[in-house]
């Protein structure tokens, strides 16, 4: 029986909301000027090669932040709710409520969903305990990955899955297990390594962690309807990406499906912060070249977790933050003509770092969910994107005329010995030339 006092309190609150209509409406986030991101994408990029999404957590689904996610973006990325530490943290323990709620949220709001980081350093305390045997780890991982794939494969709204996350360190070494349970480690490497690696994959150093192979084998078998992504942190370090590239090509050579490359894009503007999970300002040309490599190997490219880390007194440097977001966004969109590109904002609004009180994580909205300069910069880029770059591998021969990638035109310039962008109006008005279309 509900106590009488509680019933009276609830009745009083209900009457108060009738008398003061603004009490509820004040909870609604401000509406930005201009068009919503998802509406711009639907209008300007109809071929399905550009996706804009954002991350939130389960406790925000019915809050103002959740409404921003549903109103503004085309896809959603649950922060930690699909990870092993949530769903299957130890033998005999399962919890599907949070991921199920996310799938329902995606269906209710016509959002695509990306399952983030199933096998990663962010795993349960039980998994990180030094007493765990390789057999126990393999069994837990196999159970978790198998059930995850079977449960959500076939859902129309579930499009992508980060099969593994953060596998290679910045220096090109494998991310491995560490003693104790306090560190950010990858205990899954205790399962062992495959050492029969063909010599053509020189950057793998003769071994690949078995957990990576096993995770992709399970996903390939049990998630045929979901795009499989290998997600990576840090910056544009050559040794790290050389290993990641060889890892992808090796996995494909043994029959595993890899559909996309992910880069987290946590950018730190704190030069005294040694944390390897964030990177300083990057050369966006390096990013563009990585995207072009991905597309030339029939891989989608995903920016999966973009935010900026600053000190508290730098939270108001909105122009600087807008420049960083815009540089990454431009590099992504200029490659829209050669393959799928996706952008995911990791923090919708500015929030304190979850473990470091001296860090603020910067999003596109302020703490009151008012859109900032960065929001409008990205909106402007979406409305007026940069000219698309040309593909890495095109056999030009003596071709004279236009090459069209996803409704973007290029013409071969014999003087410059390269492809040049030509707008739709220009190439559509031409006559007497061949026109090759690739979609």
C-alpha positions in Angstrom: 0.0 0.0 0.0 1.3 3.5 -0.9 1.6 5.7 2.2 -1.1 8.5 2.4 1.6 11.1 2.9 3.3 10.1 -0.4 -0.1 10.2 -2.3 -0.7 13.7 -1.0 2.7 14.9 -2.1 2.3 13.4 -5.6 -1.1 15.1 -5.9 0.3 18.4 -4.8 3.1 18.1 -7.4 0.6 17.3 -10.1 -1.5 20.3 -9.2 1.6 22.5 -9.2 2.5 21.5 -12.7 -1.0 22.5 -13.9 -0.8 25.9 -12.2 2.7 26.5 -13.5 3.0 25.2 -17.1 6.6 26.5 -17.4 7.7 24.1 -14.7 8.0 21.2 -17.2 8.7 23.2 -20.4 11.7 24.8 -18.6 13.3 21.4 -18.7 13.3 21.4 -22.5 16.7 22.2 -24.0 17.0 25.3 -26.1 16.4 24.9 -29.9 19.4 25.9 -32.0 19.1 28.3 -34.9 19.1 26.8 -38.4 18.4 23.2 -39.4 19.1 20.1 -37.2 22.1 18.1 -38.2 20.1 15.0 -39.2 17.8 17.1 -41.5 20.9 18.7 -43.2 22.3 15.2 -43.8 19.1 13.8 -45.2 18.9 16.7 -47.6 22.5 17.3 -48.6 23.8 13.7 -48.5 21.0 11.5 -49.7 23.3 8.6 -50.8 23.9 7.3 -47.3 27.6 8.0 -47.2 27.5 10.5 -44.3 26.2 9.9 -40.8 26.3 12.2 -37.8 25.7 10.8 -34.3 26.4 11.3 -30.6 27.0 9.4 -27.4 25.0 9.5 -24.1 24.4 7.2 -21.2 21.4 5.2 -20.1 20.5 7.6 -17.2 20.1 10.4 -19.8 17.6 8.7 -22.1 14.6 10.4 -20.6 16.4 13.6 -19.7 17.1 16.8 -21.8 20.3 15.4 -23.0 18.5 12.4 -24.4 16.1 14.7 -26.2 19.0 16.6 -27.8 20.3 13.2 -29.0 17.0 12.2 -30.5 16.2 15.6 -32.1 19.6 16.4 -33.5 21.4 13.2 -34.6 20.9 10.3 -37.0 22.6 7.7 -34.9 23.4 7.1 -31.2 26.3 5.4 -29.4 25.7 4.2 -25.9 28.7 5.0 -23.8 29.3 1.9 -21.8 26.0 0.0 -21.8 27.0 -2.6 -24.3 30.3 -3.5 -22.7 31.3 -6.7 -21.0 31.4 -4.9 -17.6 27.7 -4.1 -17.9 26.3 -7.2 -19.6 28.4 -10.2 -18.5 30.9 -9.1 -15.9 31.5 -12.6 -14.4 30.4 -16.2 -14.8 26.6 -16.6 -14.3 25.9 -12.9 -14.2 23.9 -11.3 -17.1 22.2 -7.9 -17.4 20.4 -6.9 -20.6 18.1 -4.1 -19.4 20.3 -1.2 -20.3 21.2 -2.4 -23.8 17.6 -3.4 -24.5 16.4 0.0 -23.4 18.8 1.6 -25.9 17.5 -0.5 -28.8 14.0 0.5 -27.9 15.1 4.2 -27.7 16.6 3.9 -31.1 13.5 2.3 -32.6 11.2 4.9 -30.9 13.3 7.8 -32.3 14.2 6.4 -35.7 17.9 6.3 -34.8 20.7 4.0 -36.0 22.6 2.4 -33.1 26.3 1.6 -32.8 27.3 -0.9 -30.2 30.4 0.5 -28.7 33.6 -1.4 -27.5 32.5 -4.9 -26.7 36.0 -6.3 -26.1 38.2 -3.5 -24.7 40.3 -2.5 -21.6 37.0 -1.2 -20.1 36.1 -4.6 -18.6 34.9 -5.9 -15.2 37.0 -6.2 -12.1 36.6 -10.0 -12.2 38.2 -10.0 -15.6 41.2 -7.9 -14.5 42.0 -10.0 -11.4 45.4 -11.6 -11.7 44.0 -15.0 -10.7 42.0 -15.4 -13.9 43.2 -18.2 -16.1 43.3 -18.0 -19.9 40.6 -20.6 -20.1 38.3 -18.5 -17.8 38.9 -15.4 -19.8 38.2 -17.1 -23.1 35.0 -18.7 -21.9 33.7 -15.4 -20.5 34.6 -13.5 -23.7 33.1 -16.2 -25.9 29.8 -16.3 -24.0 29.5 -12.5 -23.9 30.3 -11.9 -27.6 28.2 -14.8 -28.8 25.1 -13.8 -26.9 25.6 -10.1 -27.7 25.7 -10.8 -31.5 22.8 -13.3 -31.4 20.6 -10.9 -29.4 20.9 -7.8 -31.5 21.7 -9.2 -35.0 18.7 -8.6 -37.2 17.5 -5.5 -35.4 16.9 -2.9 -38.2 18.2 -0.1 -36.0 21.5 -1.8 -35.0 24.0 -0.9 -37.8 27.5 -1.0 -36.4 29.5 -2.8 -33.6 33.0 -1.9 -32.4 34.2 -5.5 -32.1 37.5 -4.6 -30.4 38.6 -1.3 -28.9 42.1 0.2 -28.1 44.2 -2.8 -29.1 47.5 -1.0 -30.0 49.6 1.5 -28.0 50.8 4.7 -29.5 54.3 3.3 -30.0 53.0 0.4 -32.0 53.1 -2.3 -29.3 50.1 -4.4 -28.4 48.0 -3.1 -25.5 48.5 -5.9 -22.9 47.5 -7.0 -19.4 49.0 -5.4 -16.2 49.3 -6.6 -12.6 46.4 -5.7 -10.3 43.0 -4.3 -11.1 43.5 -0.5 -10.9 45.2 0.1 -14.3 43.7 0.6 -17.7 44.8 -2.7 -19.2 43.8 -5.4 -21.6 43.6 -8.6 -19.6 42.3 -10.4 -22.7 45.9 -10.8 -23.9 46.3 -13.5 -21.2 44.4 -15.8 -23.6 47.5 -15.9 -25.7 48.8 -15.0 -29.1 48.7 -16.4 -32.6 52.3 -16.7 -33.8 51.8 -18.3 -37.2 51.7 -14.9 -39.0 52.6 -14.7 -42.7 55.7 -12.6 -43.4 53.8 -10.2 -45.6 52.3 -8.6 -42.4 55.6 -7.1 -41.3 54.1 -4.6 -38.8 52.5 -7.3 -36.6 55.9 -8.4 -35.2 55.1 -12.1 -35.7 52.1 -12.3 -33.4 48.4 -11.2 -33.0 46.4 -11.5 -29.7 44.0 -14.4 -29.8 41.2 -12.4 -28.3 41.1 -10.1 -31.4 40.9 -13.0 -33.7 38.3 -14.8 -31.7 36.1 -11.7 -31.3 36.0 -11.1 -35.0 35.4 -14.8 -35.7 32.4 -14.8 -33.4 31.1 -11.5 -34.8 31.6 -12.7 -38.4 29.6 -15.9 -37.7 26.8 -14.5 -35.4 26.3 -10.9 -36.6 26.0 -11.1 -40.4 23.7 -8.1 -40.5 25.9 -5.8 -38.4 28.9 -3.8 -39.8 32.0 -4.7 -37.8 34.4 -2.0 -36.8 37.9 -2.0 -35.3 38.2 1.0 -33.1 41.5 2.7 -32.2 42.5 5.5 -29.7 45.4 8.0 -29.6 46.5 10.1 -32.5 48.0 9.7 -36.0 51.2 7.9 -34.8 52.7 6.0 -37.9 53.8 2.9 -36.0 50.4 2.5 -34.3 48.5 2.8 -37.6 50.9 0.6 -39.5 50.1 -2.2 -37.0 46.4 -1.5 -37.1 46.4 -1.6 -40.9 48.2 -4.9 -41.1 45.9 -6.3 -38.4 42.9 -5.5 -40.5 44.4 -7.0 -43.6 45.5 -10.1 -41.7 42.0 -10.6 -40.2 40.5 -10.5 -43.6 43.1 -12.9 -44.9 41.9 -15.6 -42.4 38.2 -15.1 -43.2 37.1 -12.5 -40.7 34.9 -9.7 -41.8 36.1 -6.1 -41.0 33.9 -3.4 -42.4 35.2 -0.3 -40.9 38.0 1.6 -39.2 37.3 3.7 -36.1 39.3 6.5 -34.6 38.3 7.9 -31.2 39.5 11.5 -31.7 39.8 12.5 -28.0 41.8 15.7 -28.4 43.6 17.1 -25.4 44.6 20.8 -25.3 46.4 20.1 -22.0 50.1 19.8 -22.9 51.1 18.6 -19.4 48.7 15.7 -19.5 50.5 12.4 -20.3 47.4 10.3 -20.7 47.8 8.1 -23.8 44.0 7.8 -24.4 43.9 11.4 -25.6 46.1 13.0 -28.3 47.3 16.5 -28.9 46.3 18.5 -31.9 46.8 16.4 -35.0 47.7 17.1 -38.6 44.4 16.8 -40.4 46.2 15.9 -43.6 47.3 12.7 -41.8 43.7 12.0 -40.9 42.5 12.6 -44.4 45.2 10.1 -45.7 44.1 7.5 -43.2 40.5 7.9 -44.4 41.6 7.5 -48.0 43.6 4.4 -47.1 40.4 3.0 -45.5 38.2 3.7 -48.5 40.8 2.3 -50.9 40.6 -0.9 -48.9 36.8 -1.0 -49.0 36.5 0.1 -45.4 34.1 2.6 -43.9 35.7 5.3 -41.7 34.3 6.3 -38.4 35.3 9.1 -36.0 33.8 7.4 -33.0 34.4 9.5 -29.8 35.3 13.1 -30.6 35.6 15.6 -27.7 38.2 18.0 -26.4 39.9 17.9 -23.0 40.9 21.2 -21.4 41.7 22.7 -18.0 38.7 24.2 -16.1 39.9 27.8 -16.8 40.0 27.0 -20.6 36.3 25.9 -20.8 35.4 29.3 -22.2 37.9 29.3 -25.1 35.1 28.5 -27.5 36.8 29.8 -30.7 39.8 27.6 -30.2 37.5 24.6 -29.6 35.5 25.4 -32.7 38.7 25.4 -34.8 39.6 21.9 -33.5 36.2 20.4 -34.1 36.0 22.0 -37.5 39.4 20.8 -38.7 38.5 17.2 -37.9 35.0 17.6 -39.4 36.4 19.0 -42.6 38.9 16.2 -43.0 36.1 13.7 -42.7 33.6 15.4 -45.1 36.1 16.0 -47.8 36.4 12.2 -48.1 32.6 11.6 -48.4 32.9 10.9 -52.1 34.9 7.8 -51.9 33.2 5.8 -49.1 31.1 6.0 -45.9 32.2 8.5 -43.3 30.6 8.8 -39.9 31.1 11.3 -37.1 30.2 10.7 -33.4 30.3 13.3 -30.7 31.4 11.7 -27.4 30.2 14.4 -25.1 27.1 16.4 -26.1 27.7 19.0 -23.5 30.6 20.3 -21.4 31.1 18.0 -18.4 33.8 17.4 -15.8 36.1 14.4 -16.5 34.8 11.3 -14.8 38.1 10.6 -13.0 40.2 13.8 -13.1 38.7 17.0 -11.5 41.3 19.1 -13.3 39.9 18.2 -16.7 36.7 19.4 -18.5 35.5 17.5 -21.5 34.2 19.8 -24.2 31.2 19.1 -26.4 29.1 21.2 -28.8 26.6 22.4 -26.1 27.5 24.2 -22.8 26.5 22.9 -19.4 23.0 24.4 -19.8 22.6 22.7 -23.2 22.8 25.9 -25.1 24.6 25.3 -28.5 28.0 26.9 -28.7 30.2 28.3 -31.5 31.5 24.8 -32.2 27.9 23.6 -32.9 27.3 26.3 -35.5 30.7 25.8 -37.1 29.8 22.1 -37.8 26.3 23.1 -38.9 27.8 25.5 -41.4 30.3 22.9 -42.7 27.4 20.4 -43.2 25.4 23.0 -45.1 28.5 24.0 -47.2 30.9 21.1 -47.3 34.4 21.2 -48.6 35.0 19.9 -52.2 35.5 16.1 -52.0 39.0 14.7 -52.5 39.8 12.2 -55.3 40.2 8.5 -54.6 43.7 7.0 -54.0 43.4 4.3 -56.7 41.9 5.3 -60.0 43.2 3.9 -63.3 43.1 7.0 -65.4 44.5 5.7 -68.7 43.6 8.1 -71.5 40.1 8.8 -70.1 38.7 12.1 -71.1 35.6 13.4 -69.4 34.1 13.1 -66.0 34.3 10.6 -63.2 31.4 10.7 -60.7 31.7 9.4 -57.2 28.4 9.6 -55.2 27.1 12.5 -57.3 30.4 14.4 -57.0 32.2 15.0 -60.3 35.9 15.0 -61.2 37.7 15.7 -64.4 41.2 14.5 -65.4 43.6 17.4 -65.9 46.5 16.2 -68.2 48.5 19.3 -67.4 48.4 18.8 -63.6 48.4 15.0 -64.1 45.6 14.6 -61.5 41.9 14.5 -60.9 40.2 17.9 -60.3 36.9 18.5 -58.6 34.1 19.8 -60.9 30.7 20.8 -59.6 27.5 19.1 -60.7 26.4 22.1 -62.7 29.7 22.2 -64.6 29.9 18.6 -65.6 26.2 18.2 -66.2 26.4 21.0 -68.8 29.3 19.4 -70.6 28.7 17.6 -73.9 30.5 15.1 -76.1 32.5 13.4 -73.2 32.2 10.0 -71.5 31.0 10.0 -67.9 31.8 7.1 -65.5 29.6 6.7 -62.5 30.6 4.9 -59.2 28.1 4.5 -56.3 
